[in-house]
Amino acid sequence: MPIVEARGLTKVFRRADKGSGLAGSVKHLFARRYQDKVAVDHVDLSIEAGEAVAYVGPNGAGKSTTVKLLSGILVPTSGEVRIDGLHPQRDRMTVAHRIGVLFGQRTQLWWDLPVSESLAVLRDIYGVDHATYRKRLARFDEVLELGEILPVMGRKLSLGQRMRADLAAALVHGPRVVYLDEPTIGLDLAVKDRVREFFRGLRDEGTTVMLTSHDLADIEGFCRRLVIIDEGRIIFDGDLEAVKDRFARERILHVETTRPVPLETLRSSLPGAEVTLEETPLRYAVRFDRFAMTAGQAVTVLATLTDLADFRVDEPSIEDVIRRVYSGDLVLDDTGVPR
Amino acid sequence: MRTIRLYPRLLGAHFRSLLEYEADFLILAAATVLMQVVNIVFLSALFAKVPVINGWTFWSVVTMFGAVALAEGVGSLFFDGMWNLAWQINRGELDYYLVRPYPVVLQSSSAAIGINGLSNIVTGGLMIGAGLAHSAIDWTPWRVALGVLLLISSVVIKVSINLGTNAACFWLSSPSPMFAFAMHQVGDLARFPLSIYPIALKAVLGVVLPFAFISFFPIASLLETGTSRWVGLLTPVIAAYCAGLAAFIFRRGLRRYESAGN
């Protein structure tokens, strides 16, 4: 049985259509007009225990709304959610023990308490016994280096410190399912790396993780499954590597030769690849399909024609693929096949 | 049980930070005491001219004022977070409340301590004590029990009205508790014997927003003053009704909660 399941999940927000300025607001008092905005549109999603899922999409695509629906914060307009088979509103208390939520944009720490006290209050809310709590805290400390920030007041934390403390806060009760909504937003690279390492640890312990992010570097090397949402609909749900194999199969081999070689010679000896000159002399770019030819084969062929001074292979990141999907350049159907 | 044990823990978490602002604390406490002193001065001036209002003497009205102060005091000392509900809704702060295994309404109400409540409770208690000491009733154990029950009910009604009117913010989508505050102001009318008001106002204070059950009716019953003594015996029933209704409004409101940042 999947640990998180959503069927036909839909959320419609009703927004007052006020027009502009004071005149609009006054008019609204007498003639109310509303506009419906469909934030999440018939989303079906099923996550197995232990899975790590990346949930990506452009701004306003409905990522956060989905997370709020899946954690029971919002009541869906239609459709339903089950967490561990439980109804998130009817069984709110039980569900609360099993899920952990982090909204990167918002803290759950008490602003007027030191971090250690915020965590202790959460420990008591969740009824975590002291021994377990100390053990968890020590483990968080290994990667997140909590020690230095425990005595700091919530309101005095820097963004990076706050995020580390919030991660601990979201996980203090050892939830089975964790939703991380933009958990690296605004962090500097060093902290990002540390936080990402922490996620990998979580995943390796068998926690189910759903990660929402703008920063695609967060998901590379972390999630095997990729779900892409756009305008409230899921436009792709499948294996991350498969997407890369399918859409990121192009490789670019950059070579530098010791003396000039005619472009025609290169092209005829590398059929199926596209060879172009780069800005600086003696430099060439060879584009090829990694399933038609390996980088090694290409290098070997080139080496028979001339002496190679240097070479390097560029591989497109998942970022490029997703960017192409966002921009409508690449249309995927449910199975991840371009239409 | 765990729910009740945890409440002081949540509330108490704010206590230490409260003491950080010692001056604030003292000014608020002094202001509340001063307010009650003003009330007493006003009452003594009033009753110097008119010794009895509709059967109510100075000391019985002081008892009523005391009951209001006590109810308001408990409301601010223990449940002041309710007044932040509009803000909490507007800022999406209920998001985290909703994913924690503790009643959302109690997380909201424990989000702040109104330290002025403490001086309200003390002065309210003193006023009730003085008022009762000057009354002619004989204290049977039954009457003591009734008094305690009525005062508890009165507090429950005040807190429930606070909750119900603040929960209106789920519909009003305003970032400030103006509606609840306006209703609270209306409640100030119930400091005086209800019998002096026209029928429409009586209906509002007795039925629609039963502020009269915070002080007038229960104190009338307890002191056997005025004409409608038996009504006050309904106070516990009204309290249960108010608490139920407020909880219902809050729950319905919570279903409308749309978080923030969409």
Interface residues (C-beta under 8 A of the other chain):
Chain A: F13 A39 S64 T65 K68 S71 G72 I73 L74 V75 Q89 R92 M93 T94 A96 H97 I99 G100 V101 F103 Q105 R106 Q108 W110 D112 L113 E117 V121 L122 D124 I125 Y126 G127
Chain B: R2 L6 R9 L10 A13 H14 R16 S17 G92 E93 L94 D95 Y96 L98 V99 R100 P101 Y102 R255 Y257 E258 S259 G261 N262
